[in-house]
Amino acid sequence: MIQLIIGGLALSTIHALIPNHWIPIVAISKSEKWSRREAIEFTFIIGAAHTISSIMIGIVIGLIGYKLSETLSFITNIAAPLILIILGIIFVILNKSHHHHKTINSKVITEGSKRSKFAIISTMGIAMFFSPCLEIEAYYFTAGALGWMGIVTLSIIYLFVTVFIMIILVDLSRKGIDKLNIKLHFFEHNEKAIAGVVLIVLGIFTYFVKL
């Protein structure tokens, strides 16, 4: 369970740091001249919509791992770690390909006639909901091997950590810390490689260490 928590925290943090997750929120909130509270509420809704869709898929994958682990003991000890390592290698190889997350164009959302806050939030919320994170899904198989407790624990960590960090980044950027986006731009271009390395490490750790 400890390695599940550590892995969940690592993957959630890396995911939240990707600029195209929160930079559009900063741009929209500034162009619409929203207050700090409105920007935070906007970030919470968008972040929750994005993570919930990932969690929904993850629960299904976790249940598969849970059912298999009930009948096949090697799932917990061999298959789950091996899947993490293989997927990690695939993500590293595919790092130079297009990212699975599409950047939301804030200008398209706000250009033309002024749209209501509800229309803006709905448009971006739907877009983010249908862009689930693929990296975390692989980890749900390992969580499923630990039963419902593992699935629920990973879901809670992923939801709260991702949304919390997104809110912090949006708030800091609105305060004028422009260099923040430049420093974190590395994560946007190397998201798959970083997540892949984390999955490989977690797979090896899960195989050799039982906590």
N, C-alpha and C positions, 0 to 999 in steps of 0.2 A: 504493500500500500504506500510505503514511503516513496519508492521509486516512481509510483504512479503520480503522486502529488508533485514531486520534483519535475517530472516530465511535463505534466500539465501546466505548471507554472512557466516552464521554459518555452513551450510551444505557444502558449497564450500571449506571453510577452513579446516574442518575435512577431507574432501575427499582428498585434496591436500597433507595433512600431512602424509598420509599412505606411509611408506617407499618403498613398492614394486612398487610404481608409479614412483619413481625418482632414487632410488639406482641403478637399472640396467643402467640408463642413465649415472650416474657417473662412473660406472665400465667400460662401453663401451668407453666413451670419454677418460678415462685414458689409457685403453689398446691400443686404436688407436692413442694415443698421439695427440688428437685434441686440438686446441687452445681454449681459453675461449670463444671467439666469436662463434666458431663452436659448442661448447657444449651448449651454450645458444640457438643457432638456432635449434639444434637437439631437445632440450627440448621443445621449442616452437612448433615445428612440431608435436612431439609425444603428448604433452599435448593438442594441438588443435584437433588432430585426435580423441583422447579419449573423450574429452568433446563434440565435435560436434555430435558424434554418440548418446551420451546421450541426447543432446538437440533435435535431430531429433525425438527420441521416445517421449521425453517430450512434444514437440509441439503437437503431435497427442493426447496425454492424456490431454493436456491443452485445445485443441479444443473441446474435449468431455465435459470437465467441463464447457467450455464457452457456448456450445449449450444447455446443460442441465440447466444452470443457467438462460438462457433466458426464459425458460418455467416453471421452477420449482424454486420458490424463496427460498425454504428450503435448496437447494443445498449450497448456500452461507453461510447460518446461522447455518445449522446443519450437512448436509452430508459431506461437505469438512473437517471441523474440526474433525468429527468422523472418517473419513477415515485415517487422519493423526495419530490419537491416536491408532486406531486398528493396522495399519501398524507398528507404533512405538513399540507397545507391541510385535508384531510378530518378529521384528528385534532383540529385546532384548532377546527373547526366543531362537532365532536361532543363537545367538552370538557365541556359542561354536561349531557350525557346520563349514563346510569349507567356506572360504571367496569366494565371487563371483568374485573377481579379481584374475586372475592367475598371479603368479610372473613370469616375463619374465627372462629366464635364459640367462644372458649376455654371459656366456662362450659358450653356444650353438650357439649364433649368430656370435661370433667372432672366434671360433676355426677353425682349419683346414687351408686351404689356405686363404690368405688375401682377404677379400671381399671389394668391393668398398663402399664408403660412401653411395651412393644411395641404394645399396642392403641392407645395415644395417638399414638405416632409413625406407626403404620400409617394411622390415620384421617386425620391431618393431611397425611401424605405423599401419600396418594392424592388428597386434595382439591386440593393444590397442583400435583400432577402433571397433573391435568386442567384446570388454569387457566393455560395457556401465555401468554406475553407476546406480543401482536400487533405492537407497535411494532418489535421487533427483527427480526421476520420480513421486513419490507420491506427492511431493510438487507442481508439475505442475498442478495437479487437482485443488488445491487451487488457483494457479496463473490464471488458466483458468476462474475461477469464477469472476475474476476481469477484464476479457476481454483481448483483444490483448495487451493492455498496460502491464498487469500483466505478460503475457507469454513472451513478448519481454524483459521486465525488468529483469525477472529471468534468461533468457537465457544469457543476457549480463553479469550479475553479475557472473553467474556460469562459463562462458568461461574465462573472464578476471581474476577473482580472482584465479581460479584453476591454470591456466597457469602461472600467475605472481608468485604465491607462489612456484610452482614447479621449476621455474627458479631460485628463491632465494635459495632454498634448494640445488639444484644442484651446484650452484656457491659457496655456503658456504662449501659444502662437498669437492669440488675440491680444496679448499684452506686448507684442512687438519683438518677440524673440525669433527673428527671421532666420538666424543661423541654424535653428533647430531642424528645419526641413532639409538644409544642405547636409548636415551631419547624418541625418537618418535616411538620406537618399540611397545610401549603400544598401539598406535593407530591401528597398524596392527592387533593385537590380539583382540582388543575390538572395531573394527570399527562399527560393526552392533549394539552393545550395545549403543555406544556413539550416533550414528546417530538415533537409536531408541528413546533414551531419548530426543534428540532434537526435533524429530517429535512429541512426546507426548506433550512436553512443547509448541510447536508451535500450536498444535491442541487446547490445552486448552486456550492458549493466543488468538488464532483466534476466538474462541467461545465467550469469555467473553469481549474481547477488540476490538472495531471497530474503526480503525484509518485510 
